[in-house]
Amino acid sequence: MLNSRSLATKRAVSAVIAVAAVALAWFGYSQWQDYSLGRRLILASPDSIPSQPELVAWSERAGNNAYAKNCASCHGADMKGNQHGVPNLSDATWLYDYGRVSDIERTILYGIRAGLGKSHNVTDMPAIGRQKVLDEQEIRDVMAFVMSINARKRQVDPAAVERGSKIFQDKGVCYDCHSRDATGISDYGAPNLTDDDWLYGGDEKAIYSSIYDGRHGLCPAWIGKLSFATIRALAVYIHSHSKESPESPNNRTAGVAPSGGQAG
């Protein structure tokens, strides 16, 4: 009887050891696979990653965690931002560049006006009213012009629109950042004023405040705070839940007709 119990105990211990060994082996394999995919992600050309399902799936897991911890507090869990200067990340409108993985990655790495040499910081929206570049009536005229060309149709005074158009193209120097046709310049982060996608709201009060007080949006730089693998995974994750700009080289080669960017 004693021998039978001893044999049963030995078998039970052997079974436990075998299960533990399998679990340890599986854990080791999972860790190795995770490391291998992370290394592949880092070594890959960023804009080639969307065509590699394994790397996209790895980034979905890692990027989701990183987004929830570091980005959702401003951009929201749904990535739609707000109209207080935090952009929507889920659409095809991008203030800077085109919304490719490489573009998103650069912004995450170096930020916007984050104090680094590689941060997006070519210019910002000057306080045209406070600096007395334009007087009150001229600001109102530029507002009328902007509202007249915007996709959100509003009743405006034609005479004010005409005056505002001349100020936009001349004294106000608005064209220098927003371009002559007011569709914006993504190299500067200057938004499109002709669509109805507004970063600070498109009502008269918000437009007046943008012109009078200026805008100086910020985004922190995550280089040195998150690992490069996490930053790249985050860029891929955001890319997977958004759309590239119609002006993206990827869309141009696909024959997609270009359109404008985000309004201020």
C-alpha positions in Angstrom: 0.0 0.0 0.0 2.8 2.4 0.9 4.6 1.7 -2.4 1.4 2.4 -4.3 1.0 5.7 -2.5 4.6 6.6 -3.1 4.3 5.7 -6.8 1.2 7.9 -7.1 2.9 10.8 -5.4 5.9 10.5 -7.8 3.6 10.4 -10.8 1.7 13.5 -9.5 5.0 15.4 -8.9 6.2 14.4 -12.4 3.0 15.6 -13.9 3.3 19.0 -12.1 6.9 19.3 -13.2 6.0 18.5 -16.8 3.1 21.0 -16.8 5.4 23.7 -15.3 8.1 22.9 -17.9 5.6 23.3 -20.7 4.3 26.5 -19.3 7.8 27.8 -18.8 8.7 26.9 -22.4 5.6 28.6 -23.7 6.3 31.7 -21.7 9.9 31.7 -23.0 8.6 31.3 -26.5 6.1 34.1 -26.1 8.7 36.4 -24.7 11.1 35.5 -27.5 8.3 36.1 -30.1 7.4 39.4 -28.5 11.0 40.5 -28.6 11.4 39.3 -32.2 8.4 41.2 -33.4 9.4 44.3 -31.4 12.9 44.2 -33.1 11.3 43.7 -36.5 9.1 46.7 -35.9 12.1 48.9 -35.1 14.1 47.7 -38.0 11.3 48.1 -40.6 10.8 51.2 -42.7 7.9 52.9 -40.8 5.7 53.4 -43.9 6.0 49.7 -44.9 4.6 48.5 -41.6 0.8 48.9 -42.5 1.3 46.2 -45.1 2.8 43.8 -42.5 -0.2 42.3 -40.5 2.0 40.7 -37.8 3.7 44.1 -37.0 0.3 45.9 -37.1 -1.2 43.3 -34.7 1.8 43.7 -32.3 1.5 47.5 -32.5 -2.2 47.3 -31.8 -1.6 45.7 -28.5 1.4 47.8 -27.4 0.1 51.0 -29.0 -3.3 50.7 -27.3 -1.7 50.5 -23.9 0.6 53.5 -24.6 -2.2 55.6 -26.0 -4.4 54.9 -23.0 -1.7 55.9 -20.6 -0.2 58.9 -22.4 -2.5 60.3 -25.0 -6.1 59.7 -24.2 -6.2 62.3 -21.5 -5.9 65.0 -24.2 -7.1 63.4 -27.4 -9.8 61.3 -25.8 -10.3 57.5 -25.8 -12.0 57.9 -29.2 -9.1 59.9 -30.6 -11.5 62.7 -31.6 -9.8 65.5 -29.5 -11.8 68.6 -28.7 -12.3 72.1 -30.1 -9.9 73.6 -27.6 -6.8 73.0 -29.6 -6.5 69.2 -29.4 -6.8 67.7 -32.9 -8.9 64.8 -34.0 -6.6 61.9 -34.7 -9.2 59.6 -36.3 -9.9 61.5 -39.5 -7.9 62.4 -42.6 -7.1 66.0 -41.5 -3.5 66.6 -40.4 -2.0 69.9 -39.3 1.5 68.6 -40.1 2.4 66.4 -43.0 0.1 63.6 -44.2 -0.7 61.2 -41.5 1.7 58.5 -42.6 3.3 56.3 -39.9 6.6 58.3 -40.4 4.8 61.6 -40.0 2.9 60.5 -36.8 6.1 59.0 -35.4 8.0 62.3 -35.9 5.4 64.3 -34.0 5.3 61.8 -31.2 9.1 61.8 -30.9 9.7 65.5 -31.0 6.4 67.1 -30.3 5.0 70.5 -31.4 6.7 73.6 -29.9 8.2 71.2 -27.3 11.5 73.0 -27.1 13.6 70.5 -29.2 15.4 71.3 -32.4 13.4 68.8 -34.3 10.0 69.8 -32.9 7.4 71.2 -35.3 7.9 74.9 -34.7 8.3 76.8 -37.9 5.6 79.3 -36.9 2.4 79.8 -34.9 -0.7 82.0 -35.2 0.3 85.5 -34.2 -1.8 87.7 -32.0 -2.7 90.1 -34.8 -5.2 92.1 -32.8 -3.1 92.4 -29.6 -0.1 93.3 -31.7 -2.2 95.9 -33.4 -1.3 94.6 -36.9 -5.0 95.1 -37.7 -7.6 97.2 -36.1 -11.1 96.1 -34.9 -12.8 96.7 -38.2 -10.1 95.0 -40.2 -10.3 91.9 -38.0 -14.1 91.8 -38.5 -13.5 92.1 -42.3 -11.1 89.2 -42.3 -13.6 87.2 -40.3 -16.2 87.9 -42.9 -13.9 86.7 -45.6 -12.9 83.5 -43.8 -16.6 82.7 -43.1 -17.5 83.4 -46.7 -15.0 80.8 -48.1 -15.6 78.2 -45.4 -17.7 75.1 -46.0 -20.0 76.1 -43.2 -22.1 78.6 -45.1 -23.1 81.8 -43.3 -24.7 85.1 -44.1 -21.9 87.7 -44.4 -21.7 91.3 -45.7 -20.3 91.2 -49.3 -18.6 94.5 -48.8 -16.8 93.2 -45.7 -15.9 90.0 -47.5 -14.2 92.1 -50.3 -12.3 94.2 -47.8 -11.3 91.1 -45.8 -10.1 89.3 -48.9 -7.7 92.2 -49.7 -6.4 92.3 -46.1 -5.9 88.5 -46.1 -3.8 88.8 -49.3 -1.9 91.9 -48.3 -1.8 93.8 -45.0 -2.6 90.9 -42.7 -0.1 88.6 -44.5 -2.5 85.7 -43.7 -1.6 84.1 -47.1 2.0 83.6 -46.0 1.0 80.7 -43.8 -2.5 79.8 -44.9 -1.6 80.1 -48.7 -3.2 82.3 -51.2 -6.3 80.0 -51.6 -6.6 79.6 -47.8 -6.2 75.8 -47.9 -3.3 75.9 -45.5 0.3 74.7 -45.6 1.1 71.5 -43.7 4.8 72.2 -43.5 3.9 75.1 -41.1 1.0 73.4 -39.4 -1.2 76.2 -40.8 -4.7 74.9 -41.2 -7.1 74.9 -44.1 -9.7 77.7 -43.6 -12.0 76.5 -46.3 -13.3 73.2 -44.7 -15.5 72.8 -41.7 -12.9 71.0 -39.6 -12.0 73.4 -36.8 -9.3 73.0 -34.2 -10.5 75.8 -31.9 -14.1 76.0 -33.0 -15.7 77.7 -36.1 -18.1 80.1 -34.5 -17.6 83.8 -34.7 -16.3 84.1 -31.1 -13.6 81.4 -31.7 -12.6 82.9 -35.1 -12.2 86.3 -33.5 -10.2 85.0 -30.7 -7.9 83.1 -33.1 -7.2 86.3 -35.0 -7.0 88.7 -32.1 -5.2 86.6 -29.5 -3.4 84.1 -31.7 -2.9 80.4 -31.1 0.1 78.5 -29.8 -0.8 74.8 -29.6 1.6 72.4 -27.9 2.3 68.7 -28.0 4.9 67.1 -25.7 7.9 65.3 -27.1 8.0 61.6 -26.0 11.6 60.9 -27.0 13.5 59.8 -23.9 10.2 59.2 -22.0 8.9 56.2 -24.0 11.1 53.5 -25.7 11.5 53.8 -29.4 9.6 50.5 -29.9 6.7 51.9 -27.9 6.7 55.2 -29.9 6.7 53.4 -33.2 3.9 51.0 -32.0 2.0 54.1 -30.9 2.4 55.7 -34.4 1.3 52.5 -36.1 -1.7 52.2 -33.7 -2.8 55.8 -34.4 -2.3 55.3 -38.2 -4.5 52.2 -38.0 -7.3 54.1 -36.4 -7.1 57.2 -38.7 -6.8 58.0 -42.4 -4.0 59.5 -44.4 -4.5 62.9 -45.9 -5.7 62.9 -49.5 -2.5 64.8 -50.3 -0.4 61.9 -48.9 2.1 60.6 -51.5 0.5 57.2 -50.8 -2.8 58.5 -51.9 -1.4 60.4 -54.8 0.1 57.2 -56.3 -3.3 55.6 -55.8 -5.0 58.3 -57.8 -6.9 59.9 -54.9 -7.8 63.6 -55.7 -6.3 66.0 -53.1 -8.3 68.2 -50.8 -7.6 70.6 -47.9 -6.5 70.3 -44.3 -7.9 71.4 -40.9 -9.3 74.7 -40.2 -8.2 76.8 -37.3 
